[in-house]
Each structure stands twice: as structure tokens, then as C-alpha cells.
Amino acid sequence: MRRLLFFFRLLLPVFFAALASAQTVQHTLIPYRLGNLWGFADVKGNIAIATKFQQTFLFSGSVAVVKSDGRYSIIDRTGKTLIPYRYDYISNFEEGVAIASRDGRWVVLNEKGKEITKRDYDAIAPFSEGLAIVKSGEKFGYINLKGEEVIPPQYEYVAPYAEGLALVRRDGQYGFINAKGLPVIPLQYSAAASVHDELALVRKDSLWGFVDEEGKLKIGFQYINASSFSEGLAAVKKTDSVGFINTSGEVVIPFRYENANSFKEGMALVKRNGKMGFVNESGKEIIAPQFDAANDFSGAMALVFVNGALGIVSKTGTLISLSQYTDAKNFSEGLARVQRDGKWGYISEAGAEVISCQYENSDDFIEGLALVRKNGQWGFIDKSGKEFFREF
């Protein structure tokens, strides 16, 4: 079980991130594996595009990424190959574009398979707010969805755009630029985090404070540590205790905790006297600190660990034991992965095992589908447990 992740940590220059779409998508063509070959089936499992590929990926719009002989291409919904198999990697399409690499160089493709970047790069990150981070040598910049280089690589570190601004670093100092690349918050801070709730967390000397989107100091430098705002509140630390402030800097939840996570879905995970519990946005302890470890709420439930056993707890404090399982993961789309006797299955938010523990490995449900491994081979299942794969 992934244990509690405390918010007190330095800003790390992580460049790539795995993305999971939060949109509700109804797939009409689903990757289907027959033996060692992949194609596509309809929702009933009838083959719609022949199983002739080394690997297939979910359709996005009118196209899907496919792989054959170690190279990637894209096909349309009839199964027609649109470009030669020449890429080492192609991402899933989002907003009509995909990121692709060939011989260590990265480009952006449109849905016709045309390279729309005017040049190639050493790396390209996923798009955020219409802009993607690009790397050239040791410098970072941004391109737009047309492949145009709107901010040339010039920074030592950059973050994805959030609320119209991007965190950047030059000569060891952090600041923020707008979508045109113009600095709106000067590069003068020793550390910072991306904008949330119209405020950016910044550090000057050894203390943290918050500035607005024009760079004006709104909450003074007074905290020895802090988190970004989430759902209108931020966890902050003074001396040896943690509390929460609102966007005006007013203390909403007193400094009485040893540690705390940011608010998520109306609840924040807190630690007091070595135990974990949850508070709401008014500071009421909805679930008193009692767990040895816990995760944030994901949907209606949160994973907890108490008295040597796994469990899930609701937002009203109802605890359901998962002592029959040796591992469990957070809920995704109403289902959570659980492991028993070395095999993985899925439970509902009521704790019922709705897909039996039968898989060697499994992933979360995304867009109604999950990847599972059975007999050493991967394939998709839907939320009813229907398998979109079979052996010969």
C-alpha cells in the first residue's frame, strides 16, 4: 500500500508525467488481443479490425496508435494505416495531436500523421493549457498545438502551465511567465510552486509566502513550510505545528497538527499524535486521527491502515475491513485494485469484490477500461469484468 505522502517536500524538476484523462469517454472500438496479436473489437467483443498488430492503443477521435515490428504508426477507424511504421514511440492523441520520437528526436504529429513542429527536440512533454514543454540541449521552452515555438528554450527548469502562468527558473531563481513568454512574476525566488487558486507559493530566504498573479505579495513570508492552495485552503507550518489558511491569509484551521496533506474532495488528511485522520474545510475532524497510515480520498472512499490491516473509510467515517487482502490501491472510477494470494482483482466502494482476484498484475480503470495481465499477457477488461482478449 502506498503510504501517506506528506506535503513538505522540495520542488523537484520532474519533466515527464503520466496523464490519465478525467473525461467520460464511451469507446466503440476497444483494443483486442488474440494470442500474441492485437486488433480492435466492438463493445460486445466482436472483431472489428483484424488482429494483426504487435500492440494497439485506444482510439482518440478518429485515430489510434498501433505498433508492429517494434515501430509505431497510426490507423483510422477502418484500420487503414495513415503513415509508415517509422517511429520509436507515439503517445495517445490529445487535443488532436500526439508526441512522437524517432532516433532520439521528438516531434508533434497531427491526426493525419503530419509532423507539425518546425524542428525536432531532445524531449517534449504532454500539453497543458495548449502549450507543451520542449527541451533542447539543457534548456527548456514551450510550443503550441500548431507546433510553433512560442517560447524558445532558454530556462534551466520549467513547469506545465497552470491558470495561465508557468513556473520557470533561470540562474537559480524562480519566477512566472505568461502564455506569451513575458515575465509577470519576477525571477527572484529561491523556490516556488505552480499557481493554484490564483496564488503562487514562493520562498524568499528561508520562509514561504504567497504572491498573486501580478506578483504582488498577498500573504507575507512567515512560514517555515507550506503547500499550494487547494480548494481555497493551504496547509502551512509555523514552529513545529501545521494548520490551514484561506486565500486572505486568515487561519481557518488552528495549528495543531504534526503534518497534513492538501484538501481533496472536501477533506484533508492530517496527523496528530502519530495517527492519521481527516478534517473538513471548517476544521471539524470528521474522522478522528486513528489510523497508522492513510491515503487521500479518491471518490467516496480512502485507503487506510490500522492495527496491521488494510481498510477503506467513507467520508462519514464508516470503516470497511480489507483484512483478506495483502495490498490495495486507490479508487479510480469507483473501483479499486486489491491483491489476495498474489493475484489482483477489483472491489467496489462498498467493499464487494466485483472482479475476482485472478490477474498477475493490473492497472486502474480509465475511461471504463483497465489493463490486466493473465498468463503473462496483457489485455483490457471493462467494469463488468468482460475480457477483450483470448488465447487461440
Long-range contacts (C-beta under 8 A, 24 or more apart in sequence): 1-293, 1-295, 1-303, 1-305, 1-310, 1-327, 1-328, 1-329, 2-295, 2-329, 2-330, 3-293, 3-295, 3-305, 4-261, 4-269, 4-271, 4-276, 4-293, 4-294, 4-295, 5-261, 5-295, 6-259, 6-261, 7-227, 7-235, 7-259, 7-260, 7-261, 7-262, 8-225, 8-227, 8-237, 8-259, 10-191, 11-191, 11-192, 11-193, 13-157, 15-123, 15-125, 15-133, 15-135, 16-123, 16-125, 16-126, 17-125, 17-126, 19-94, 19-126, 20-332, 20-364, 20-366, 21-94, 21-366, 21-367, 23-367, 24-367, 25-367, 25-368, 26-368, 27-58, 27-59, 27-367, 27-368, 27-369, 28-59, 29-59, 29-64, 29-77, 30-58, 30-369, 30-380, 30-382, 30-388, 31-56, 31-57, 31-58, 31-379, 31-380, 31-388, 32-56, 32-379, 32-380, 32-388, 32-389, 33-377, 33-378, 33-379, 33-388, 33-389, 33-390, 34-389, 34-390, 34-392, 35-391, 35-392, 36-377, 38-66, 39-79, 40-64, 40-79, 41-388, 43-382, 45-386, 45-388, 49-75, 49-78, 49-79, 50-79, 57-92, 58-92, 58-367, 58-369, 60-92, 60-93, 60-94, 61-93, 61-96, 61-111, 62-111, 63-93, 63-111, 65-90, 65-91, 65-92, 65-93, 65-98, 72-100, 73-113, 74-98, 74-109, 74-111, 74-113, 82-112, 82-113, 83-109, 83-113, 91-126, 94-126, 94-127, 95-127, 95-130, 95-145, 96-145, 97-127, 97-145, 97-147, 99-124, 99-125, 99-126, 99-132, 106-134, 107-147, 108-132, 108-143, 108-147, 115-147, 116-146, 116-147, 117-143, 117-147, 118-147, 118-148, 118-149, 119-149, 121-153, 125-160, 126-160, 128-160, 128-161, 128-162, 129-160, 129-161, 129-162, 129-164, 129-179, 130-161, 130-179, 131-160, 131-161, 131-166, 131-179, 133-158, 133-159, 133-160, 140-168, 142-166, 142-181, 150-179, 150-180, 150-181, 151-177, 151-181, 159-194, 160-194, 162-194, 162-195, 162-196, 163-194, 163-195, 163-196, 163-198, 163-213, 164-195, 164-213, 165-194, 165-195, 165-200, 165-213, 166-194, 167-192, 167-193, 167-194, 167-195, 167-200, 174-202, 176-200, 176-213, 176-215, 184-213, 184-214, 184-215, 185-211, 185-213, 185-214, 185-215, 186-215, 193-228, 194-228, 196-228, 196-229, 196-230, 197-229, 197-230, 197-231, 197-232, 197-247, 198-247, 199-228, 199-229, 199-234, 199-247, 200-228, 201-226, 201-227, 201-228, 201-229, 201-234, 208-236, 210-234, 210-249, 218-247, 218-249, 219-245, 219-248, 219-249, 220-249, 227-260, 227-261, 227-262, 228-262, 230-262, 230-263, 230-264, 231-262, 231-263, 231-264, 231-266, 231-281, 232-263, 232-281, 233-262, 233-263, 233-268, 233-281, 234-262, 235-260, 235-261, 235-262, 235-268, 242-270, 244-268, 244-283, 252-281, 252-282, 252-283, 253-279, 253-282, 253-283, 254-283, 261-296, 264-296, 264-297, 265-296, 265-297, 265-298, 265-299, 266-315, 267-296, 267-297, 267-302, 267-315, 269-294, 269-295, 269-296, 269-302, 276-304, 278-302, 278-315, 286-315, 286-316, 286-317, 287-313, 287-317, 295-330, 296-330, 298-330, 298-331, 298-332, 298-336, 299-331, 299-332, 299-334, 299-349, 300-331, 300-349, 301-331, 301-336, 301-349, 303-328, 303-329, 303-330, 303-336, 312-336, 312-349, 312-351, 314-349, 320-350, 320-351, 321-351, 322-347, 322-351, 329-364, 330-364, 332-364, 332-365, 332-366, 333-364, 333-365, 333-366, 333-368, 333-383, 334-365, 334-383, 335-365, 335-370, 335-383, 337-362, 337-363, 337-364, 344-372, 346-370, 354-383, 354-385, 355-381, 355-385, 356-385
